[in-house]
Amino acid sequence: MKTLAENERIVSESDLAQLKACIDLPTATPQQRAMVETLEATALLVAPEQIPPDVVTMNTMIECAALDSADTHRWKLVYPDKADYRMGYLSVLSPAGISILGARCGQTVVCRPPSGVQIRYVINAILLQPESRHFAQ
């Protein structure tokens, strides 16, 4: 059994299955396919009810800040068909979205958007995480 290493991402098996379905669509780019394949190869996969409440999953709302600027963001991580960046709905298949999936509150993640300039985000707060309802009971 695989154990959790420091900074390793935790992803639910159901989230990964839906992500893999997204990259099978003809609209998925080779870069998006590669990001999901890397995630699958490196993340700790668990059942949804085993996701700790401080981990970013699909449909989690977070507050984060870019470390190299004064930019702060409040995002909900969604599948591409629900994405609307102006409304705070961040596609999981965007460079920032795939970088935060499976990360923990307080963790710094690195993404490289199409501009090629690396951006580091720190996840300051998880405002809502669907799987946390398992821990409230």
Legacy VTK file of the C-alpha trace (Angstrom):
# vtk DataFile Version 3.0
C-alpha trace
ASCII
DATASET POLYDATA
POINTS 137 float
0.000 0.000 0.000
1.244 3.452 -0.940
1.748 5.922 1.921
1.417 9.681 1.766
4.659 11.571 1.148
5.061 15.225 2.061
3.390 17.465 -0.566
1.886 14.423 -2.307
-1.543 15.030 -3.677
-4.579 13.024 -2.590
-7.239 12.437 -5.235
-10.481 10.514 -5.008
-10.846 7.585 -7.360
-14.171 8.985 -8.587
-12.644 12.412 -9.390
-9.860 10.717 -11.363
-12.354 8.555 -13.273
-14.314 11.673 -14.302
-11.109 13.484 -15.255
-10.086 10.594 -17.473
-13.473 10.773 -19.188
-12.876 14.510 -19.815
-9.555 13.898 -21.529
-11.114 11.256 -23.771
-13.239 13.989 -25.375
-12.011 15.359 -28.716
-11.766 18.868 -27.209
-9.005 17.794 -24.775
-5.516 18.952 -25.692
-2.370 16.817 -25.551
-1.174 19.014 -22.646
-4.365 18.319 -20.679
-4.021 14.588 -21.300
-0.415 14.709 -20.093
-1.391 16.641 -16.926
-4.036 14.042 -16.019
-1.678 11.138 -16.753
0.952 12.711 -14.492
-1.634 13.206 -11.760
-2.724 9.575 -12.016
0.882 8.366 -11.807
1.858 10.510 -8.818
-1.211 11.069 -6.621
-2.402 8.912 -3.762
-5.780 7.593 -4.926
-8.407 6.982 -2.247
-12.144 6.438 -1.935
-14.109 9.715 -1.676
-15.004 9.083 1.972
-11.276 8.820 2.807
-10.448 12.338 1.585
-9.320 14.504 4.526
-11.272 17.780 4.943
-8.194 19.918 4.150
-7.701 18.501 0.630
-8.918 20.196 -2.554
-11.320 17.959 -4.480
-13.668 18.608 -7.341
-16.319 21.207 -6.463
-14.203 22.487 -3.568
-14.228 26.245 -3.040
-10.863 27.669 -2.013
-9.183 30.952 -1.267
-5.628 31.227 -2.529
-2.977 33.833 -3.239
-0.286 34.136 -5.871
3.029 34.341 -4.029
4.764 36.587 -6.530
2.012 39.222 -6.648
-0.793 40.697 -4.591
-3.405 38.628 -6.460
-5.842 36.637 -4.351
-8.490 34.340 -5.757
-11.644 32.623 -4.590
-12.165 29.645 -6.896
-14.476 26.677 -7.131
-12.745 23.773 -8.893
-15.055 22.433 -11.602
-15.063 20.245 -14.701
-14.457 22.093 -17.994
-18.119 22.273 -19.012
-18.913 24.318 -15.852
-15.857 26.603 -16.017
-16.337 30.377 -15.946
-13.187 32.098 -14.757
-14.878 35.499 -14.320
-17.402 33.914 -11.931
-14.698 32.038 -10.006
-15.337 28.607 -11.557
-11.867 27.266 -12.368
-11.543 24.376 -14.815
-9.672 21.406 -13.392
-8.053 21.031 -16.817
-6.460 24.485 -16.609
-2.841 24.609 -15.407
-3.901 26.201 -12.082
-6.842 23.816 -11.683
-4.861 20.618 -12.139
-2.159 22.013 -9.830
-4.548 22.583 -6.921
-6.497 19.307 -7.257
-5.392 17.063 -4.403
-3.354 19.765 -2.648
-3.880 20.581 1.030
-4.782 23.808 2.765
-1.548 25.720 3.484
0.314 24.010 0.663
2.043 25.939 -2.121
1.436 24.657 -5.648
3.210 25.567 -8.865
1.582 25.903 -12.259
2.762 26.992 -15.665
-0.012 28.717 -17.656
0.167 29.108 -21.466
2.244 32.286 -21.000
5.041 30.015 -19.773
5.643 32.130 -16.664
5.539 29.931 -13.576
3.018 30.956 -10.900
3.050 29.764 -7.292
-0.192 29.755 -5.312
-0.632 29.147 -1.620
-3.959 27.653 -0.610
-5.041 29.853 2.289
-8.434 28.322 3.050
-10.852 25.631 2.004
-14.228 27.315 2.193
-16.298 24.307 1.130
-15.306 20.739 0.328
-18.049 18.251 -0.591
-16.299 15.232 0.926
-15.975 16.892 4.354
-19.588 15.962 5.110
-18.276 12.453 5.883
-16.242 13.879 8.762
-19.105 15.932 10.187
-21.119 12.838 11.063
LINES 1 138
137 0 1 2 3 4 5 6 7 8 9 10 11 12 13 14 15 16 17 18 19 20 21 22 23 24 25 26 27 28 29 30 31 32 33 34 35 36 37 38 39 40 41 42 43 44 45 46 47 48 49 50 51 52 53 54 55 56 57 58 59 60 61 62 63 64 65 66 67 68 69 70 71 72 73 74 75 76 77 78 79 80 81 82 83 84 85 86 87 88 89 90 91 92 93 94 95 96 97 98 99 100 101 102 103 104 105 106 107 108 109 110 111 112 113 114 115 116 117 118 119 120 121 122 123 124 125 126 127 128 129 130 131 132 133 134 135 136
